[in-house]
Amino acid sequence: FPSSLLSPCCLPRPLLLPCNCSGRSEECEFDMEQYRSTGSGGRCVSCRDHTAGPHCERCRENHHRGSAEEPCRPCNCNVNGSVGLQCDAGGRCVCRVGVTGETCDTCRAGFHSLGHGGCR
């Protein structure tokens, strides 16, 4: 067997098709592991608008958007008032007991002093 037949140029390669980056990137690279598991080896890189995923199809962690056409926006959950930093698709954060507001930045009636751990 000539050694040239074993070189990377001569090994069978999957058909390379353009990546579908959801309009959020023009760059992609081939990912063999992704190809093995999904049949599509194109992985987008440099996703814009705070998107992530193999096809820039979802928001990065702690970001949200109402629809796939919109850019992702930061959740801005208040660190003290929210249970976590991730919000729902509408931008609402999950608040601690005694805390309210879209970003969990306000004490509910009967509570005061928003600080580490919520309101008292």
PENORPE-V570622 format. One record per residue. N is the residue number from 1. RES is the residue in one small letter. SS is DSSP state (~ for helix, > for strand, _ for the rest). PSI is psi in whole degrees, -180 to 180 (NA if undefined). Layout:
BEGIN
N RES SS PSI
N RES SS PSI
END
This chain:
BEGIN
1 f _ 121
2 p _ 140
3 s ~ -25
4 s ~ -25
5 l ~ -19
6 l ~ -3
7 s _ 156
8 p ~ -29
9 c ~ -23
10 c ~ -5
11 l _ 148
12 p _ 138
13 r _ 147
14 p _ 153
15 l _ 127
16 l _ 119
17 l _ 159
18 p _ 145
19 c _ 147
20 n _ 101
21 c _ 24
22 s _ 26
23 g _ 13
24 r _ 0
25 s _ 152
26 e _ 3
27 e > 138
28 c > 164
29 e > 160
30 f > 133
31 d _ 106
32 m ~ -40
33 e ~ -43
34 q ~ -40
35 y ~ -44
36 r ~ -39
37 s ~ -26
38 t ~ -17
39 g _ -4
40 s _ 118
41 g _ -2
42 g > 121
43 r > 122
44 c > 145
45 v > 159
46 s _ 47
47 c _ 137
48 r _ 175
49 d _ 32
50 h _ 33
51 t > 164
52 a > 178
53 g _ 163
54 p _ -27
55 h _ 24
56 c _ 37
57 e _ -8
58 r > 167
59 c > 149
60 r _ 163
61 e _ 141
62 n _ 29
63 h > 162
64 h > 165
65 r _ 153
66 g _ -35
67 s _ 165
68 a _ -23
69 e _ -25
70 e _ 152
71 p _ 153
72 c _ 143
73 r > 151
74 p > 145
75 c _ -38
76 n _ 35
77 c _ 135
78 n _ 126
79 v _ -39
80 n _ -35
81 g _ -15
82 s > 155
83 v > -35
84 g > 179
85 l > -9
86 q > 140
87 c > 175
88 d _ -179
89 a _ -25
90 g _ -3
91 g _ 4
92 r _ 134
93 c > 160
94 v > 116
95 c > 153
96 r _ 167
97 v _ 133
98 g _ 3
99 v > 147
100 t > 179
101 g _ 154
102 e _ -39
103 t _ 12
104 c _ 52
105 d _ 11
106 t > 139
107 c > 139
108 r _ 163
109 a _ 134
110 g _ -5
111 f _ 161
112 h _ 174
113 s _ 68
114 l _ 121
115 g > -168
116 h _ 120
117 g _ 1
118 g > -153
119 c _ 154
120 r _ NA
END
